[in-house]
Structure formats: C-alpha cells, structure tokens
Amino acid sequence: MRQGEIEDRFTYHPPTEEGKERHHVLSQCFVSLAELVESVCPEGREKSLALTKLEEAKFWASASVARNPATR
C-alpha cells in the first residue's frame, strides 16, 4: 500500500457542508431500515447479524463520503 493511501485510510477527514448533508441522508436511511428490521424480523441470530451488517454498511458508506475529496 502506498504511503498516501495509508494516510488517507487512517486520517480524520472533516466533512464539508456537502459532506455533512450526505452523512445525514445516509444516517436517516440506515436508521429507517434498521427500524424496519427491528419491527419485522423475529429475535435471533439472523436479526442480530442483519443489524450488524447494516452498521457495517453504514460505516463503509460514510467512509466513502469522508474519503471523497469533494466532500471533505
């Protein structure tokens, strides 16, 4: 991995106003989906994994916004 890529992956990228708005939209969508999973799915491992994977997907979606030079 190149030095610049390491720094990009492990450095905080403060968001621009556009970045803040994108993070907000993503958060709203993921909260809505998590609430749907919570209300529709029965308790159990599968539901727990579904919610964990949503957290993971939210993390990577947010990282894509944070690492985009246009939104930081």
N, C-alpha and C positions, 0 to 999 in steps of 0.2 A: 504494500500500500504506500502510495506517495505521501510525503510529509504534509503537503497541503490538504490531502484527503483526510488524514488523521486529525489534523487541526479542525477541519470542517465538521467532522463527526463528533468531536468531543468538546467543542467550544460553544458557549451560550450565544445564541443569535437573537438579540432583542428584536421584537417584531415592529414593523412599520404599522401605520394605521390600517393599511390594507391587510397586512398580516393578522392584526388583531381581529378584524372583521371575519376573515377566513377561519381563524381558530374558533370564534364564537359560533359561526354557522355549523362547523363540524361538531362542536360540543352539543349544540341543540339537537342535531340529527342523531348523534350517538346516544344521547340521553333518551330521546323518544324511542329508539329501537331497544335500548336496554329495558325501558319500562314495559314495552310490548312483550319482550321475552319474559320478564318477571311476571306479567299478568297471565300469559298464555301457557307457559311451559310448567309442567309439574316439577316439584323439587327433586333434585337428584344430581348425579354426576354430570349428565349431559347438559342440564341447565347451567350448572356451575361452569363447565367448560365453555359453553356458548357465551356467557358473560365475560369470562376471562379473555376469550378470543376477541370480543368486542373492545375490551380495554386495549388489547394488543393492537388491533386495527386502528383505534383512535390514536394511539401513540405514534404509529408509523405515518398516519395521515397528517398529524400535527408536525412530525419531523419533516415531512415533505414541504410543508408551508414554511417552517422555520429555516430550512436549509436553502430555500429558493432566494437567490439574491434580490429578486424584485419585491419580496415581502419581508426583508429584514433590514 
